[in-house]
Amino acid sequence: MSNRPCQTYVTSRILPFMRILYEEGPCLAVFKPAGILTQAPPGIDSLETRIKEFLKRRDGRTGNIYLGVPHRLDRPATGAMVFAKHARATRRLADQFEARRVKKLYWALTQGRVEPDAGTWQDHVRKIHGHPQAEIVPADHPDARIAILHYRTLGATPLGSWLEIELETGRTHQVRIQAASRGWPLLGDVQYGATAPFGEQYADPRLRAIALHARVLGFRHPASHTPVEVIAPLTTAWRGLVEIDEDWIGEGIA
């Protein structure tokens, strides 16, 4: 992990319907807001649907729009996501995620002070069948999958710790369940035991954010194979909780 919080150096563009963090050839990285699904059945709002509609309007296209989705972020999380505009690029990006060659760096705010200040968490987790939830299980459980992350403390908040987390694996709700199982749920994550809110408290709990942000996403461009590192700005929900530079807050991001 880096020795200091990352500074944004990838210039983002705010365009109608979409905030683009990076775009080159078949590769498109965008900011995912909280409260929206990455993918959903037809008729249900999702980031995938919004991007397709944006591309159709921006590029003056008609008919079906192809968009590959090589990875996902939890509905209440925010941050950087990468998509692909054709199938070959999707396969190449998906292969990178599967082979763990993608850099995934998260920022998170916990309820409670994490100790020690840095370390590695290793557990076995499983996704609960039929429910959008994960749990820690014994290593010999038939559905167990190893979950490994590395963290360091960037600072303290009035409610707990500000962590920088690097995922070695990518399991369902991995950061959330690994932190909560140790007694440090993420702010706003009532699903895993948090009692402290985070961000705007919408009447519909599905729209509420948790303090989990995909800050850095690093990968090889699927066509040129050049290294790309995308950095996502924070939302205003972080303001006042940690000491951060104002240019880390995304313009127009609530």
C-alpha positions as CSV (number, residue, x, y, z in Angstrom):
1,M,0.0,0.0,0.0
2,S,1.1,3.6,-0.5
3,N,2.8,5.5,2.3
4,R,0.2,8.3,2.3
5,P,-3.4,9.0,1.2
6,C,-3.7,9.1,-2.6
7,Q,-4.0,12.4,-4.3
8,T,-6.4,12.6,-7.2
9,Y,-4.5,12.9,-10.5
10,V,-6.9,11.4,-13.0
11,T,-9.0,14.3,-14.2
12,S,-12.7,13.5,-14.1
13,R,-15.4,15.0,-16.2
14,I,-19.0,15.7,-15.2
15,L,-21.3,15.1,-18.1
16,P,-25.1,14.9,-18.2
17,F,-26.3,11.7,-16.5
18,M,-22.8,10.4,-15.7
19,R,-19.6,11.3,-14.0
20,I,-16.7,9.9,-16.1
21,L,-13.4,9.3,-14.3
22,Y,-11.5,7.8,-17.3
23,E,-12.4,6.9,-20.9
24,E,-10.1,5.5,-23.6
25,G,-11.2,3.3,-26.4
26,P,-13.4,0.4,-25.1
27,C,-12.6,1.2,-21.5
28,L,-14.8,3.4,-19.4
29,A,-14.4,4.1,-15.7
30,V,-17.1,6.0,-13.8
31,F,-18.0,7.1,-10.3
32,K,-20.7,4.9,-8.7
33,P,-22.9,6.8,-6.2
34,A,-24.4,5.2,-3.2
35,G,-27.9,3.7,-3.3
36,I,-27.8,2.3,-6.8
37,L,-27.3,-1.3,-7.9
38,T,-24.5,-2.1,-10.3
39,Q,-26.8,-4.3,-12.3
40,A,-30.5,-5.1,-12.0
41,P,-33.3,-6.8,-13.9
42,P,-35.1,-4.8,-16.7
43,G,-37.2,-2.0,-15.3
44,I,-35.1,-1.5,-12.1
45,D,-32.7,1.4,-11.9
46,S,-29.0,0.4,-12.1
47,L,-25.6,1.9,-12.9
48,E,-25.4,-0.3,-15.9
49,T,-28.7,1.1,-17.3
50,R,-27.7,4.7,-16.6
51,I,-24.4,4.3,-18.4
52,K,-26.1,2.7,-21.4
53,E,-28.6,5.5,-21.6
54,F,-25.8,8.1,-21.2
55,L,-23.8,6.6,-24.0
56,K,-26.8,6.4,-26.3
57,R,-27.6,10.1,-25.8
58,R,-24.0,11.3,-25.9
59,D,-23.0,9.4,-29.0
60,G,-26.4,9.7,-30.8
61,R,-26.8,5.9,-31.0
62,T,-29.9,3.9,-31.5
63,G,-30.8,0.3,-30.7
64,N,-29.1,-1.9,-28.0
65,I,-25.9,-0.7,-26.3
66,Y,-23.4,-3.2,-25.3
67,L,-21.8,-2.7,-21.9
68,G,-19.6,-5.3,-20.1
69,V,-19.6,-5.4,-16.3
70,P,-16.4,-7.1,-15.1
71,H,-16.9,-6.4,-11.4
72,R,-19.4,-4.9,-8.9
73,L,-19.7,-2.6,-5.9
74,D,-22.2,-3.0,-3.1
75,R,-25.3,-0.9,-3.4
76,P,-24.5,1.4,-0.5
77,A,-20.8,1.9,-1.4
78,T,-19.3,4.6,-3.6
79,G,-16.3,4.9,-5.8
80,A,-14.5,3.9,-9.0
81,M,-15.8,1.2,-11.3
82,V,-14.6,0.1,-14.8
83,F,-16.8,-1.1,-17.7
84,A,-16.1,-2.2,-21.2
85,K,-17.8,-1.3,-24.5
86,H,-17.2,-4.6,-26.3
87,A,-17.0,-8.2,-25.4
88,R,-13.2,-8.7,-25.9
89,A,-12.4,-5.9,-23.6
90,T,-14.8,-7.3,-21.0
91,R,-13.1,-10.7,-21.0
92,R,-9.7,-9.1,-20.7
93,L,-10.8,-7.0,-17.7
94,A,-12.7,-9.9,-16.1
95,D,-9.5,-12.1,-16.4
96,Q,-7.5,-9.4,-14.5
97,F,-10.1,-9.4,-11.7
98,E,-10.2,-13.2,-11.6
99,A,-6.4,-13.5,-11.5
100,R,-6.2,-10.8,-8.8
101,R,-4.1,-8.5,-10.9
102,V,-6.4,-5.5,-10.3
103,K,-5.4,-3.0,-7.6
104,K,-8.4,-2.3,-5.4
105,L,-7.8,0.3,-2.7
106,Y,-10.7,1.3,-0.4
107,W,-11.2,4.0,2.2
108,A,-13.6,3.1,5.1
109,L,-14.8,4.7,8.3
110,T,-15.4,2.3,11.2
111,Q,-17.6,2.5,14.3
112,G,-15.0,2.0,17.0
113,R,-11.2,2.4,17.0
114,V,-9.4,-0.3,15.1
115,E,-6.4,-2.0,16.7
116,P,-3.6,-2.5,15.8
117,D,-3.1,0.5,13.5
118,A,-2.2,-1.8,10.6
119,G,-2.5,-5.5,9.7
120,T,-4.0,-8.3,7.7
121,W,-7.4,-9.8,8.1
122,Q,-7.9,-13.4,6.9
123,D,-11.1,-15.2,7.2
124,H,-13.3,-17.7,5.4
125,V,-16.7,-16.3,4.3
126,R,-19.7,-17.5,2.4
127,K,-22.6,-15.7,0.7
128,I,-25.8,-16.7,2.4
129,H,-28.0,-18.4,-0.2
130,G,-31.0,-16.4,-1.2
131,H,-30.0,-13.3,0.8
132,P,-27.8,-10.3,-0.1
133,Q,-25.5,-11.0,2.9
134,A,-22.3,-12.8,3.8
135,E,-21.1,-14.4,7.0
136,I,-17.8,-15.8,8.5
137,V,-17.7,-19.6,8.5
138,P,-15.1,-22.3,9.5
139,A,-12.5,-23.1,6.9
140,D,-14.0,-26.6,6.4
141,H,-17.5,-25.2,5.5
142,P,-18.4,-26.5,2.1
143,D,-19.2,-23.0,0.9
144,A,-16.2,-21.3,2.5
145,R,-14.0,-19.0,0.4
146,I,-10.9,-17.4,1.7
147,A,-11.0,-13.6,2.2
148,I,-7.9,-11.6,2.7
149,L,-7.4,-7.9,3.1
150,H,-4.6,-5.6,4.3
151,Y,-5.3,-2.3,6.1
152,R,-3.6,0.6,7.7
153,T,-5.1,3.5,9.7
154,L,-5.0,6.9,8.1
155,G,-6.5,8.8,11.0
156,A,-9.0,8.9,13.8
157,T,-12.6,10.1,13.6
158,P,-15.0,11.1,16.3
159,L,-16.6,7.7,16.0
160,G,-13.7,5.4,15.2
161,S,-11.0,4.9,12.6
162,W,-10.3,5.9,9.0
163,L,-8.8,3.0,7.2
164,E,-7.1,2.4,3.9
165,I,-7.8,-1.1,2.8
166,E,-6.2,-3.2,0.0
167,L,-8.2,-6.2,-1.1
168,E,-6.3,-9.3,-2.0
169,T,-9.5,-11.2,-2.7
170,G,-12.9,-10.0,-3.7
171,R,-15.7,-11.6,-1.8
172,T,-19.3,-10.6,-1.3
173,H,-19.4,-7.8,1.3
174,Q,-15.8,-8.7,2.2
175,V,-14.7,-5.4,3.8
176,R,-18.0,-5.1,5.6
177,I,-18.2,-8.5,7.1
178,Q,-14.5,-8.7,8.0
179,A,-14.6,-5.4,9.9
180,A,-18.0,-6.1,11.5
181,S,-17.0,-9.6,12.7
182,R,-14.1,-7.9,14.7
183,G,-16.5,-5.5,16.3
184,W,-15.9,-2.5,14.0
185,P,-18.8,-2.2,11.5
186,L,-18.6,0.5,8.9
187,L,-20.5,3.7,9.6
188,G,-24.1,3.5,8.3
189,D,-23.9,-0.3,7.7
190,V,-26.9,-1.4,9.8
191,Q,-27.0,-4.7,7.9
192,Y,-23.8,-5.7,9.7
193,G,-24.5,-4.1,13.1
194,A,-23.7,-0.4,12.8
195,T,-25.7,2.0,14.9
196,A,-24.0,5.2,13.8
197,P,-25.4,6.8,10.5
198,F,-23.4,8.0,7.6
199,G,-24.5,10.6,5.0
200,E,-28.1,11.6,4.3
201,Q,-30.7,9.5,5.9
202,Y,-33.3,8.9,3.2
203,A,-36.7,7.5,4.1
204,D,-35.9,4.5,1.8
205,P,-33.0,2.7,3.5
206,R,-31.9,1.3,0.2
207,L,-30.7,4.7,-0.8
208,R,-28.5,5.3,2.2
209,A,-24.7,5.2,2.0
210,I,-22.2,3.3,4.1
211,A,-18.7,4.6,4.7
212,L,-17.0,2.4,2.1
213,H,-15.4,4.1,-0.9
214,A,-13.6,2.4,-3.8
215,R,-10.8,5.1,-3.8
216,V,-8.3,3.6,-6.3
217,L,-8.8,1.1,-9.1
218,G,-5.7,0.0,-11.0
219,F,-5.7,-2.3,-14.1
220,R,-4.2,-2.8,-17.5
221,H,-6.1,-1.2,-20.4
222,P,-7.8,-4.1,-22.2
223,A,-6.6,-3.0,-25.7
224,S,-3.3,-1.1,-25.2
225,H,-2.2,-3.1,-22.1
226,T,-0.9,0.2,-20.6
227,P,-1.3,0.6,-16.8
228,V,-4.3,2.7,-15.7
229,E,-5.0,4.0,-12.2
230,V,-8.3,5.7,-11.5
231,I,-9.0,7.7,-8.4
232,A,-12.5,8.4,-7.3
233,P,-13.3,11.7,-5.4
234,L,-15.1,11.4,-2.0
235,T,-18.7,12.4,-1.4
236,T,-19.6,15.3,0.9
237,A,-20.7,12.8,3.6
238,W,-17.0,12.5,4.5
239,R,-16.6,16.2,5.2
240,G,-16.3,16.9,8.9
241,L,-15.5,13.3,9.8
242,V,-11.9,13.2,8.7
243,E,-9.2,15.8,7.9
244,I,-9.1,15.8,4.1
245,D,-8.2,18.2,1.3
246,E,-11.2,19.9,-0.2
247,D,-10.0,18.8,-3.7
248,W,-10.7,15.2,-2.6
249,I,-14.4,16.0,-2.5
250,G,-16.1,15.6,-5.9
251,E,-17.7,18.6,-7.3
252,G,-21.4,18.0,-7.6
253,I,-21.3,14.7,-5.7
254,A,-23.6,14.7,-2.7
